[in-house]
């Protein structure tokens, strides 16, 4: 198994000195994702939590509607091989003939969930994620994704690629029969439009970021998904849409 990080020689240069030493950098790998023998995608990720990565990708991109449809997952050196229920075959062939991905054909229903979370609870959950995000402390640029609810469930995943951190945390939560419809998602990276679409498809009513929100993400939340979108700053919470869910 490839390690998640490795040490490399590096030169640290300051105004006073130039020192040769070691630095820790992430290992990144590319994996072909197969489902029932069909190559679905090429995934890029740090080499850990790869089963969760596959589950999260398949759910978020609407290749499968429920995690129980995934029967087994085998991780190889450069591939992830999934066995899924026969329902996948019908769905996959239908969209393959149309030449589109399932998520592109999904009609996002406007989320009407009355799920709420307090401002203080958001800061509390993010502080817990930052405490547990080991890689993010060691390697600048590594990001985390967290998802939680008001019943004590809390999941976190890390990766140098924000999409892989997102897929991993979705897969991790799904493995515990987590109810996405009453949850909050937070990314330490930018909340790109695709994350809004993926999380809306899963039914997540609240999504936030520590780095920023593009205008298109806000537009999607206001006109299509009905989600609450926010940007968490050290001293304030900026809510861009549907603020009634944050109390």
Beta strands, then each sheet from edge to edge (+ up, - down):
strand 1: 5-13
strand 2: 18-26
strand 3: 29-35
strand 4: 38-45
strand 5: 70-75
strand 6: 79-84
strand 7: 143-148
strand 8: 154-159
strand 9: 184-187
strand 10: 206-209
strand 11: 228-232
strand 12: 237-241
sheet 1: 1+ 2-
sheet 2: 4+ 3- 6- 5+
sheet 3: 8+ 7- 9+ 10+ 11+ 12-
end
